[in-house]
Amino acid sequence: MLDNGLGDEWDPLKSHMMVYGQGQQITILADPDRPDLWRREPYMSQLKNWAASTAPTGGYVIVFWRDEVVKI
C-alpha cells in the first residue's frame, strides 16, 4: 500500500488494485476482471486528490487496466 493511513477499502483484497509510488508517479494496477471499480468512489476522489497534490512538482497518477493506460 502507498500509505498506512489509507482506509480498509484500499486493501488490495477489497479494492482489487495495487497502489505504489515510483518517484513522482503514483501507479495503480487495476484488476483486469474489475473494469470500473477504480472509477468508483471512494477511489476516484482519492486518485484525483493524489493527482492534484503531485502535479505541482511534476508528478501524476496513472492507472493500468488490461491494455488501457489512464493518466488522472
PyMOL Python script that loads the backbone (N, CA, C, O; Angstrom):
from pymol import cmd

cmd.read_pdbstr("""\
ATOM      1  N   MET A   1       0.834  -1.180   0.000  1.00  0.00           N
ATOM      2  CA  MET A   1       0.000   0.000   0.000  1.00  0.00           C
ATOM      3  C   MET A   1       0.871   1.234   0.000  1.00  0.00           C
ATOM      4  O   MET A   1       2.007   1.209   0.475  1.00  0.00           O
ATOM      5  N   LEU A   2       0.339   2.298  -0.529  1.00  0.00           N
ATOM      6  CA  LEU A   2       1.063   3.555  -0.641  1.00  0.00           C
ATOM      7  C   LEU A   2       1.190   4.251   0.698  1.00  0.00           C
ATOM      8  O   LEU A   2       2.220   4.861   0.984  1.00  0.00           O
ATOM      9  N   ASP A   3       0.164   4.168   1.517  1.00  0.00           N
ATOM     10  CA  ASP A   3       0.117   4.936   2.750  1.00  0.00           C
ATOM     11  C   ASP A   3      -0.612   4.119   3.810  1.00  0.00           C
ATOM     12  O   ASP A   3      -1.734   3.662   3.590  1.00  0.00           O
ATOM     13  N   ASN A   4       0.024   3.941   4.951  1.00  0.00           N
ATOM     14  CA  ASN A   4      -0.627   3.188   6.026  1.00  0.00           C
ATOM     15  C   ASN A   4      -1.869   3.880   6.549  1.00  0.00           C
ATOM     16  O   ASN A   4      -2.682   3.254   7.228  1.00  0.00           O
ATOM     17  N   GLY A   5      -2.035   5.175   6.244  1.00  0.00           N
ATOM     18  CA  GLY A   5      -3.204   5.925   6.686  1.00  0.00           C
ATOM     19  C   GLY A   5      -4.436   5.698   5.828  1.00  0.00           C
ATOM     20  O   GLY A   5      -5.510   6.210   6.141  1.00  0.00           O
ATOM     21  N   LEU A   6      -4.298   4.945   4.761  1.00  0.00           N
ATOM     22  CA  LEU A   6      -5.457   4.676   3.910  1.00  0.00           C
ATOM     23  C   LEU A   6      -6.402   3.717   4.617  1.00  0.00           C
ATOM     24  O   LEU A   6      -5.980   2.869   5.403  1.00  0.00           O
ATOM     25  N   GLY A   7      -7.676   3.867   4.328  1.00  0.00           N
ATOM     26  CA  GLY A   7      -8.682   3.017   4.951  1.00  0.00           C
ATOM     27  C   GLY A   7      -8.656   1.591   4.425  1.00  0.00           C
ATOM     28  O   GLY A   7      -7.961   1.271   3.461  1.00  0.00           O
ATOM     29  N   ASP A   8      -9.429   0.754   5.081  1.00  0.00           N
ATOM     30  CA  ASP A   8      -9.520  -0.657   4.700  1.00  0.00           C
ATOM     31  C   ASP A   8      -9.989  -0.859   3.263  1.00  0.00           C
ATOM     32  O   ASP A   8      -9.690  -1.879   2.642  1.00  0.00           O
ATOM     33  N   GLU A   9     -10.727   0.118   2.739  1.00  0.00           N
ATOM     34  CA  GLU A   9     -11.229  -0.017   1.374  1.00  0.00           C
ATOM     35  C   GLU A   9     -10.096  -0.072   0.340  1.00  0.00           C
ATOM     36  O   GLU A   9     -10.311  -0.489  -0.798  1.00  0.00           O
ATOM     37  N   TRP A  10      -8.890   0.348   0.740  1.00  0.00           N
ATOM     38  CA  TRP A  10      -7.737   0.308  -0.157  1.00  0.00           C
ATOM     39  C   TRP A  10      -6.956  -0.997  -0.060  1.00  0.00           C
ATOM     40  O   TRP A  10      -6.002  -1.202  -0.810  1.00  0.00           O
ATOM     41  N   ASP A  11      -7.346  -1.869   0.843  1.00  0.00           N
ATOM     42  CA  ASP A  11      -6.691  -3.168   0.917  1.00  0.00           C
ATOM     43  C   ASP A  11      -6.847  -3.838  -0.448  1.00  0.00           C
ATOM     44  O   ASP A  11      -7.958  -3.896  -0.976  1.00  0.00           O
ATOM     45  N   PRO A  12      -5.757  -4.344  -1.031  1.00  0.00           N
ATOM     46  CA  PRO A  12      -5.852  -4.943  -2.368  1.00  0.00           C
ATOM     47  C   PRO A  12      -6.913  -6.041  -2.497  1.00  0.00           C
ATOM     48  O   PRO A  12      -7.469  -6.234  -3.579  1.00  0.00           O
ATOM     49  N   LEU A  13      -7.196  -6.751  -1.420  1.00  0.00           N
ATOM     50  CA  LEU A  13      -8.233  -7.782  -1.498  1.00  0.00           C
ATOM     51  C   LEU A  13      -9.625  -7.186  -1.624  1.00  0.00           C
ATOM     52  O   LEU A  13     -10.534  -7.843  -2.130  1.00  0.00           O
ATOM     53  N   LYS A  14      -9.804  -5.947  -1.170  1.00  0.00           N
ATOM     54  CA  LYS A  14     -11.099  -5.268  -1.285  1.00  0.00           C
ATOM     55  C   LYS A  14     -11.160  -4.364  -2.506  1.00  0.00           C
ATOM     56  O   LYS A  14     -12.159  -4.352  -3.225  1.00  0.00           O
ATOM     57  N   SER A  15     -10.098  -3.610  -2.740  1.00  0.00           N
ATOM     58  CA  SER A  15     -10.102  -2.626  -3.821  1.00  0.00           C
ATOM     59  C   SER A  15      -9.815  -3.241  -5.189  1.00  0.00           C
ATOM     60  O   SER A  15     -10.145  -2.660  -6.223  1.00  0.00           O
ATOM     61  N   HIS A  16      -9.204  -4.411  -5.181  1.00  0.00           N
ATOM     62  CA  HIS A  16      -8.795  -5.076  -6.423  1.00  0.00           C
ATOM     63  C   HIS A  16      -7.826  -4.198  -7.212  1.00  0.00           C
ATOM     64  O   HIS A  16      -7.838  -4.162  -8.442  1.00  0.00           O
ATOM     65  N   MET A  17      -6.986  -3.491  -6.450  1.00  0.00           N
ATOM     66  CA  MET A  17      -5.967  -2.637  -7.042  1.00  0.00           C
ATOM     67  C   MET A  17      -4.694  -2.755  -6.219  1.00  0.00           C
ATOM     68  O   MET A  17      -4.727  -2.991  -5.011  1.00  0.00           O
ATOM     69  N   MET A  18      -3.589  -2.586  -6.899  1.00  0.00           N
ATOM     70  CA  MET A  18      -2.310  -2.436  -6.213  1.00  0.00           C
ATOM     71  C   MET A  18      -1.887  -0.997  -6.444  1.00  0.00           C
ATOM     72  O   MET A  18      -1.942  -0.500  -7.569  1.00  0.00           O
ATOM     73  N   VAL A  19      -1.468  -0.334  -5.386  1.00  0.00           N
ATOM     74  CA  VAL A  19      -1.082   1.072  -5.446  1.00  0.00           C
ATOM     75  C   VAL A  19       0.354   1.193  -4.961  1.00  0.00           C
ATOM     76  O   VAL A  19       0.706   0.684  -3.897  1.00  0.00           O
ATOM     77  N   TYR A  20       1.175   1.867  -5.747  1.00  0.00           N
ATOM     78  CA  TYR A  20       2.546   2.086  -5.292  1.00  0.00           C
ATOM     79  C   TYR A  20       3.119   3.333  -5.951  1.00  0.00           C
ATOM     80  O   TYR A  20       2.658   3.777  -7.002  1.00  0.00           O
ATOM     81  N   GLY A  21       4.121   3.874  -5.308  1.00  0.00           N
ATOM     82  CA  GLY A  21       4.791   5.053  -5.822  1.00  0.00           C
ATOM     83  C   GLY A  21       6.070   4.675  -6.535  1.00  0.00           C
ATOM     84  O   GLY A  21       6.777   3.749  -6.137  1.00  0.00           O
ATOM     85  N   GLN A  22       6.353   5.411  -7.597  1.00  0.00           N
ATOM     86  CA  GLN A  22       7.592   5.270  -8.357  1.00  0.00           C
ATOM     87  C   GLN A  22       8.093   6.677  -8.623  1.00  0.00           C
ATOM     88  O   GLN A  22       7.651   7.319  -9.576  1.00  0.00           O
ATOM     89  N   GLY A  23       8.997   7.162  -7.807  1.00  0.00           N
ATOM     90  CA  GLY A  23       9.437   8.543  -7.977  1.00  0.00           C
ATOM     91  C   GLY A  23       8.259   9.473  -7.787  1.00  0.00           C
ATOM     92  O   GLY A  23       7.604   9.450  -6.745  1.00  0.00           O
ATOM     93  N   GLN A  24       7.985  10.296  -8.792  1.00  0.00           N
ATOM     94  CA  GLN A  24       6.866  11.236  -8.713  1.00  0.00           C
ATOM     95  C   GLN A  24       5.572  10.654  -9.273  1.00  0.00           C
ATOM     96  O   GLN A  24       4.553  11.341  -9.337  1.00  0.00           O
ATOM     97  N   GLN A  25       5.617   9.415  -9.667  1.00  0.00           N
ATOM     98  CA  GLN A  25       4.448   8.762 -10.241  1.00  0.00           C
ATOM     99  C   GLN A  25       3.779   7.878  -9.201  1.00  0.00           C
ATOM    100  O   GLN A  25       4.448   7.150  -8.468  1.00  0.00           O
ATOM    101  N   ILE A  26       2.459   7.946  -9.144  1.00  0.00           N
ATOM    102  CA  ILE A  26       1.677   7.005  -8.346  1.00  0.00           C
ATOM    103  C   ILE A  26       1.031   6.057  -9.351  1.00  0.00           C
ATOM    104  O   ILE A  26       0.296   6.484 -10.241  1.00  0.00           O
ATOM    105  N   THR A  27       1.308   4.790  -9.199  1.00  0.00           N
ATOM    106  CA  THR A  27       0.848   3.781 -10.143  1.00  0.00           C
ATOM    107  C   THR A  27      -0.250   2.938  -9.527  1.00  0.00           C
ATOM    108  O   THR A  27      -0.143   2.491  -8.385  1.00  0.00           O
ATOM    109  N   ILE A  28      -1.295   2.727 -10.287  1.00  0.00           N
ATOM    110  CA  ILE A  28      -2.418   1.886  -9.888  1.00  0.00           C
ATOM    111  C   ILE A  28      -2.495   0.730 -10.882  1.00  0.00           C
ATOM    112  O   ILE A  28      -2.623   0.949 -12.087  1.00  0.00           O
ATOM    113  N   LEU A  29      -2.420  -0.477 -10.385  1.00  0.00           N
ATOM    114  CA  LEU A  29      -2.629  -1.655 -11.216  1.00  0.00           C
ATOM    115  C   LEU A  29      -4.002  -2.212 -10.865  1.00  0.00           C
ATOM    116  O   LEU A  29      -4.194  -2.793  -9.797  1.00  0.00           O
ATOM    117  N   ALA A  30      -4.952  -2.029 -11.775  1.00  0.00           N
ATOM    118  CA  ALA A  30      -6.336  -2.423 -11.524  1.00  0.00           C
ATOM    119  C   ALA A  30      -6.584  -3.848 -11.998  1.00  0.00           C
ATOM    120  O   ALA A  30      -6.078  -4.272 -13.037  1.00  0.00           O
ATOM    121  N   ASP A  31      -7.363  -4.566 -11.228  1.00  0.00           N
ATOM    122  CA  ASP A  31      -7.740  -5.948 -11.533  1.00  0.00           C
ATOM    123  C   ASP A  31      -8.388  -6.003 -12.918  1.00  0.00           C
ATOM    124  O   ASP A  31      -9.358  -5.286 -13.163  1.00  0.00           O
ATOM    125  N   PRO A  32      -7.877  -6.834 -13.827  1.00  0.00           N
ATOM    126  CA  PRO A  32      -8.448  -6.917 -15.171  1.00  0.00           C
ATOM    127  C   PRO A  32      -9.894  -7.398 -15.187  1.00  0.00           C
ATOM    128  O   PRO A  32     -10.613  -7.154 -16.156  1.00  0.00           O
ATOM    129  N   ASP A  33     -10.330  -8.073 -14.132  1.00  0.00           N
ATOM    130  CA  ASP A  33     -11.705  -8.558 -14.068  1.00  0.00           C
ATOM    131  C   ASP A  33     -12.658  -7.548 -13.431  1.00  0.00           C
ATOM    132  O   ASP A  33     -13.848  -7.832 -13.293  1.00  0.00           O
ATOM    133  N   ARG A  34     -12.159  -6.381 -13.042  1.00  0.00           N
ATOM    134  CA  ARG A  34     -12.979  -5.335 -12.403  1.00  0.00           C
ATOM    135  C   ARG A  34     -12.798  -4.027 -13.166  1.00  0.00           C
ATOM    136  O   ARG A  34     -12.097  -3.131 -12.695  1.00  0.00           O
ATOM    137  N   PRO A  35     -13.418  -3.905 -14.334  1.00  0.00           N
ATOM    138  CA  PRO A  35     -13.125  -2.782 -15.222  1.00  0.00           C
ATOM    139  C   PRO A  35     -13.467  -1.398 -14.685  1.00  0.00           C
ATOM    140  O   PRO A  35     -12.787  -0.432 -15.031  1.00  0.00           O
ATOM    141  N   ASP A  36     -14.480  -1.270 -13.866  1.00  0.00           N
ATOM    142  CA  ASP A  36     -14.904   0.061 -13.429  1.00  0.00           C
ATOM    143  C   ASP A  36     -14.660   0.348 -11.955  1.00  0.00           C
ATOM    144  O   ASP A  36     -14.927   1.460 -11.499  1.00  0.00           O
ATOM    145  N   LEU A  37     -14.170  -0.604 -11.213  1.00  0.00           N
ATOM    146  CA  LEU A  37     -14.054  -0.408  -9.774  1.00  0.00           C
ATOM    147  C   LEU A  37     -13.201   0.796  -9.423  1.00  0.00           C
ATOM    148  O   LEU A  37     -13.566   1.556  -8.527  1.00  0.00           O
ATOM    149  N   TRP A  38     -12.082   0.995 -10.095  1.00  0.00           N
ATOM    150  CA  TRP A  38     -11.194   2.110  -9.765  1.00  0.00           C
ATOM    151  C   TRP A  38     -11.821   3.460 -10.098  1.00  0.00           C
ATOM    152  O   TRP A  38     -11.379   4.486  -9.582  1.00  0.00           O
ATOM    153  N   ARG A  39     -12.835   3.476 -10.945  1.00  0.00           N
ATOM    154  CA  ARG A  39     -13.519   4.727 -11.323  1.00  0.00           C
ATOM    155  C   ARG A  39     -14.612   5.115 -10.332  1.00  0.00           C
ATOM    156  O   ARG A  39     -15.159   6.216 -10.409  1.00  0.00           O
ATOM    157  N   ARG A  40     -14.928   4.229  -9.416  1.00  0.00           N
ATOM    158  CA  ARG A  40     -15.997   4.468  -8.441  1.00  0.00           C
ATOM    159  C   ARG A  40     -15.447   5.109  -7.173  1.00  0.00           C
ATOM    160  O   ARG A  40     -14.237   5.184  -6.960  1.00  0.00           O
ATOM    161  N   GLU A  41     -16.370   5.565  -6.348  1.00  0.00           N
ATOM    162  CA  GLU A  41     -15.999   6.117  -5.042  1.00  0.00           C
ATOM    163  C   GLU A  41     -15.842   4.980  -4.049  1.00  0.00           C
ATOM    164  O   GLU A  41     -16.552   3.977  -4.130  1.00  0.00           O
ATOM    165  N   PRO A  42     -14.955   5.124  -3.153  1.00  0.00           N
ATOM    166  CA  PRO A  42     -14.175   6.305  -2.771  1.00  0.00           C
ATOM    167  C   PRO A  42     -12.865   6.438  -3.540  1.00  0.00           C
ATOM    168  O   PRO A  42     -12.063   7.324  -3.245  1.00  0.00           O
ATOM    169  N   TYR A  43     -12.642   5.573  -4.517  1.00  0.00           N
ATOM    170  CA  TYR A  43     -11.339   5.528  -5.175  1.00  0.00           C
ATOM    171  C   TYR A  43     -11.064   6.726  -6.069  1.00  0.00           C
ATOM    172  O   TYR A  43      -9.993   7.326  -5.974  1.00  0.00           O
ATOM    173  N   MET A  44     -12.006   7.089  -6.936  1.00  0.00           N
ATOM    174  CA  MET A  44     -11.746   8.161  -7.890  1.00  0.00           C
ATOM    175  C   MET A  44     -11.429   9.481  -7.190  1.00  0.00           C
ATOM    176  O   MET A  44     -10.540  10.211  -7.629  1.00  0.00           O
ATOM    177  N   SER A  45     -12.131   9.792  -6.125  1.00  0.00           N
ATOM    178  CA  SER A  45     -11.832  11.040  -5.401  1.00  0.00           C
ATOM    179  C   SER A  45     -10.408  11.042  -4.877  1.00  0.00           C
ATOM    180  O   SER A  45      -9.713  12.054  -4.964  1.00  0.00           O
ATOM    181  N   GLN A  46      -9.971   9.918  -4.333  1.00  0.00           N
ATOM    182  CA  GLN A  46      -8.612   9.847  -3.804  1.00  0.00           C
ATOM    183  C   GLN A  46      -7.583   9.917  -4.925  1.00  0.00           C
ATOM    184  O   GLN A  46      -6.545  10.562  -4.772  1.00  0.00           O
ATOM    185  N   LEU A  47      -7.857   9.266  -6.043  1.00  0.00           N
ATOM    186  CA  LEU A  47      -6.940   9.335  -7.178  1.00  0.00           C
ATOM    187  C   LEU A  47      -6.794  10.772  -7.669  1.00  0.00           C
ATOM    188  O   LEU A  47      -5.688  11.220  -7.971  1.00  0.00           O
ATOM    189  N   LYS A  48      -7.908  11.488  -7.747  1.00  0.00           N
ATOM    190  CA  LYS A  48      -7.865  12.896  -8.162  1.00  0.00           C
ATOM    191  C   LYS A  48      -7.120  13.749  -7.145  1.00  0.00           C
ATOM    192  O   LYS A  48      -6.377  14.655  -7.521  1.00  0.00           O
ATOM    193  N   ASN A  49      -7.312  13.465  -5.861  1.00  0.00           N
ATOM    194  CA  ASN A  49      -6.585  14.206  -4.825  1.00  0.00           C
ATOM    195  C   ASN A  49      -5.080  13.974  -4.943  1.00  0.00           C
ATOM    196  O   ASN A  49      -4.289  14.914  -4.867  1.00  0.00           O
ATOM    197  N   TRP A  50      -4.696  12.713  -5.128  1.00  0.00           N
ATOM    198  CA  TRP A  50      -3.267  12.421  -5.308  1.00  0.00           C
ATOM    199  C   TRP A  50      -2.718  13.137  -6.531  1.00  0.00           C
ATOM    200  O   TRP A  50      -1.629  13.708  -6.483  1.00  0.00           O
ATOM    201  N   ALA A  51      -3.470  13.109  -7.631  1.00  0.00           N
ATOM    202  CA  ALA A  51      -3.021  13.758  -8.869  1.00  0.00           C
ATOM    203  C   ALA A  51      -2.842  15.260  -8.650  1.00  0.00           C
ATOM    204  O   ALA A  51      -1.846  15.839  -9.085  1.00  0.00           O
ATOM    205  N   ALA A  52      -3.798  15.882  -7.982  1.00  0.00           N
ATOM    206  CA  ALA A  52      -3.712  17.327  -7.728  1.00  0.00           C
ATOM    207  C   ALA A  52      -2.544  17.672  -6.817  1.00  0.00           C
ATOM    208  O   ALA A  52      -1.891  18.699  -7.004  1.00  0.00           O
ATOM    209  N   SER A  53      -2.281  16.828  -5.839  1.00  0.00           N
ATOM    210  CA  SER A  53      -1.205  17.136  -4.902  1.00  0.00           C
ATOM    211  C   SER A  53       0.178  16.877  -5.488  1.00  0.00           C
ATOM    212  O   SER A  53       1.147  17.503  -5.058  1.00  0.00           O
ATOM    213  N   THR A  54       0.295  15.976  -6.453  1.00  0.00           N
ATOM    214  CA  THR A  54       1.600  15.695  -7.048  1.00  0.00           C
ATOM    215  C   THR A  54       1.893  16.538  -8.286  1.00  0.00           C
ATOM    216  O   THR A  54       3.053  16.693  -8.668  1.00  0.00           O
ATOM    217  N   ALA A  55       0.861  17.081  -8.912  1.00  0.00           N
ATOM    218  CA  ALA A  55       1.038  17.840 -10.157  1.00  0.00           C
ATOM    219  C   ALA A  55       1.995  19.030 -10.031  1.00  0.00           C
ATOM    220  O   ALA A  55       2.799  19.249 -10.937  1.00  0.00           O
ATOM    221  N   PRO A  56       1.941  19.803  -8.948  1.00  0.00           N
ATOM    222  CA  PRO A  56       2.835  20.966  -8.866  1.00  0.00           C
ATOM    223  C   PRO A  56       4.331  20.624  -8.942  1.00  0.00           C
ATOM    224  O   PRO A  56       5.145  21.470  -9.313  1.00  0.00           O
ATOM    225  N   THR A  57       4.680  19.407  -8.597  1.00  0.00           N
ATOM    226  CA  THR A  57       6.088  19.005  -8.656  1.00  0.00           C
ATOM    227  C   THR A  57       6.358  18.069  -9.835  1.00  0.00           C
ATOM    228  O   THR A  57       7.389  17.396  -9.874  1.00  0.00           O
ATOM    229  N   GLY A  58       5.431  18.028 -10.795  1.00  0.00           N
ATOM    230  CA  GLY A  58       5.614  17.205 -11.980  1.00  0.00           C
ATOM    231  C   GLY A  58       5.144  15.772 -11.831  1.00  0.00           C
ATOM    232  O   GLY A  58       5.374  14.949 -12.716  1.00  0.00           O
ATOM    233  N   GLY A  59       4.490  15.466 -10.726  1.00  0.00           N
ATOM    234  CA  GLY A  59       4.004  14.113 -10.502  1.00  0.00           C
ATOM    235  C   GLY A  59       2.665  13.870 -11.165  1.00  0.00           C
ATOM    236  O   GLY A  59       2.020  14.791 -11.666  1.00  0.00           O
ATOM    237  N   TYR A  60       2.265  12.624 -11.158  1.00  0.00           N
ATOM    238  CA  TYR A  60       0.978  12.257 -11.748  1.00  0.00           C
ATOM    239  C   TYR A  60       0.545  10.894 -11.239  1.00  0.00           C
ATOM    240  O   TYR A  60       1.320  10.159 -10.627  1.00  0.00           O
ATOM    241  N   VAL A  61      -0.702  10.580 -11.507  1.00  0.00           N
ATOM    242  CA  VAL A  61      -1.281   9.282 -11.162  1.00  0.00           C
ATOM    243  C   VAL A  61      -1.618   8.591 -12.472  1.00  0.00           C
ATOM    244  O   VAL A  61      -2.214   9.187 -13.369  1.00  0.00           O
ATOM    245  N   ILE A  62      -1.231   7.332 -12.569  1.00  0.00           N
ATOM    246  CA  ILE A  62      -1.502   6.580 -13.786  1.00  0.00           C
ATOM    247  C   ILE A  62      -2.129   5.235 -13.413  1.00  0.00           C
ATOM    248  O   ILE A  62      -1.671   4.551 -12.498  1.00  0.00           O
ATOM    249  N   VAL A  63      -3.182   4.875 -14.140  1.00  0.00           N
ATOM    250  CA  VAL A  63      -3.900   3.628 -13.883  1.00  0.00           C
ATOM    251  C   VAL A  63      -3.681   2.691 -15.066  1.00  0.00           C
ATOM    252  O   VAL A  63      -3.864   3.075 -16.222  1.00  0.00           O
ATOM    253  N   PHE A  64      -3.290   1.464 -14.762  1.00  0.00           N
ATOM    254  CA  PHE A  64      -3.155   0.426 -15.771  1.00  0.00           C
ATOM    255  C   PHE A  64      -4.283  -0.577 -15.567  1.00  0.00           C
ATOM    256  O   PHE A  64      -4.412  -1.169 -14.496  1.00  0.00           O
ATOM    257  N   TRP A  65      -5.094  -0.762 -16.598  1.00  0.00           N
ATOM    258  CA  TRP A  65      -6.152  -1.772 -16.593  1.00  0.00           C
ATOM    259  C   TRP A  65      -6.110  -2.466 -17.949  1.00  0.00           C
ATOM    260  O   TRP A  65      -6.333  -1.845 -18.988  1.00  0.00           O
ATOM    261  N   ARG A  66      -5.823  -3.753 -17.920  1.00  0.00           N
ATOM    262  CA  ARG A  66      -5.630  -4.538 -19.158  1.00  0.00           C
ATOM    263  C   ARG A  66      -4.666  -3.779 -20.070  1.00  0.00           C
ATOM    264  O   ARG A  66      -3.534  -3.505 -19.672  1.00  0.00           O
ATOM    265  N   ASP A  67      -5.096  -3.434 -21.288  1.00  0.00           N
ATOM    266  CA  ASP A  67      -4.230  -2.708 -22.219  1.00  0.00           C
ATOM    267  C   ASP A  67      -4.421  -1.201 -22.137  1.00  0.00           C
ATOM    268  O   ASP A  67      -3.785  -0.456 -22.882  1.00  0.00           O
ATOM    269  N   GLU A  68      -5.284  -0.748 -21.248  1.00  0.00           N
ATOM    270  CA  GLU A  68      -5.548   0.682 -21.108  1.00  0.00           C
ATOM    271  C   GLU A  68      -4.577   1.312 -20.113  1.00  0.00           C
ATOM    272  O   GLU A  68      -4.210   0.713 -19.103  1.00  0.00           O
ATOM    273  N   VAL A  69      -4.182   2.522 -20.428  1.00  0.00           N
ATOM    274  CA  VAL A  69      -3.359   3.321 -19.526  1.00  0.00           C
ATOM    275  C   VAL A  69      -4.052   4.678 -19.424  1.00  0.00           C
ATOM    276  O   VAL A  69      -4.235   5.370 -20.426  1.00  0.00           O
ATOM    277  N   VAL A  70      -4.436   5.051 -18.197  1.00  0.00           N
ATOM    278  CA  VAL A  70      -5.181   6.291 -17.985  1.00  0.00           C
ATOM    279  C   VAL A  70      -4.407   7.175 -17.022  1.00  0.00           C
ATOM    280  O   VAL A  70      -4.075   6.759 -15.912  1.00  0.00           O
ATOM    281  N   LYS A  71      -4.124   8.385 -17.450  1.00  0.00           N
ATOM    282  CA  LYS A  71      -3.494   9.365 -16.560  1.00  0.00           C
ATOM    283  C   LYS A  71      -4.602  10.178 -15.910  1.00  0.00           C
ATOM    284  O   LYS A  71      -5.480  10.711 -16.589  1.00  0.00           O
ATOM    285  N   ILE A  72      -4.551  10.266 -14.594  1.00  0.00           N
ATOM    286  CA  ILE A  72      -5.573  11.014 -13.843  1.00  0.00           C
ATOM    287  C   ILE A  72      -5.115  12.463 -13.738  1.00  0.00           C
ATOM    288  O   ILE A  72      -5.811  13.289 -13.148  1.00  0.00           O
TER     289      ILE A  72
END
""", "prot")
cmd.dss("prot")
cmd.show_as("cartoon", "prot")
cmd.util.cbc("prot")
cmd.orient("prot")
